[in-house]
């Protein structure tokens, strides 16, 4: 069940930093490069671009 607890811990942190609108902490939850699936194929973002993406996402939900 270790894997289960690792996943649960990740999402606990994700919800916490998202609720605090902390884009820096949110982007730090991922490895150096964020990998995203899309219908056209996977693509990656460097940390700075991913952090900016997090800001846009938080602004949208706020």
C-alpha positions as CSV (number, residue, x, y, z in Angstrom):
1,X,0.0,0.0,0.0
2,X,3.0,2.3,0.0
3,X,2.2,3.4,-3.6
4,X,-1.4,4.2,-2.5
5,X,-0.1,6.5,0.3
6,X,2.4,8.2,-2.0
7,X,-0.5,9.0,-4.4
8,X,-2.7,10.2,-1.6
9,X,0.1,12.4,-0.2
10,X,0.7,14.0,-3.6
11,X,-3.0,14.9,-4.0
12,X,-3.2,16.2,-0.4
13,X,-0.3,18.5,-1.3
14,X,-1.8,19.4,-4.7
15,X,-5.1,20.5,-3.1
16,X,-3.4,22.4,-0.4
17,X,-1.1,24.5,-2.7
18,X,-3.9,25.0,-5.3
19,X,-6.2,26.3,-2.6
20,X,-3.4,28.7,-1.5
21,X,-2.9,29.9,-5.1
22,X,0.8,29.0,-4.7
23,X,2.0,28.4,-8.3
24,X,5.6,28.0,-7.3
25,X,4.8,25.2,-4.8
26,X,2.4,23.6,-7.3
27,X,5.0,23.5,-10.1
28,X,7.5,22.0,-7.7
29,X,5.3,19.0,-7.1
30,X,6.4,17.8,-10.6
31,X,9.8,16.7,-11.9
32,X,11.9,19.3,-13.8
33,X,9.8,18.9,-16.9
34,X,6.1,18.6,-17.0
35,X,4.8,16.0,-19.5
36,X,1.2,16.4,-20.7
37,X,-0.8,14.0,-22.9
38,X,-2.9,15.5,-25.6
39,X,-4.9,14.2,-28.6
40,X,-2.1,15.3,-30.9
41,X,0.6,13.6,-28.8
42,X,2.5,14.2,-25.6
43,X,4.3,17.5,-25.1
44,X,6.6,18.8,-22.3
45,X,7.0,22.1,-20.6
46,X,10.1,23.4,-18.7
47,X,9.5,24.4,-15.1
48,X,9.2,28.1,-15.8
49,X,6.6,27.6,-18.5
50,X,4.8,25.1,-16.3
51,X,4.7,27.5,-13.4
52,X,3.2,30.2,-15.7
53,X,0.7,27.6,-16.8
54,X,-0.2,27.0,-13.2
55,X,-0.7,30.8,-12.7
56,X,-3.1,30.9,-15.7
57,X,-5.0,27.8,-14.4
58,X,-5.3,29.3,-10.9
59,X,-6.5,32.7,-12.3
60,X,-9.1,30.9,-14.4
61,X,-10.5,29.0,-11.4
62,X,-10.4,32.1,-9.1
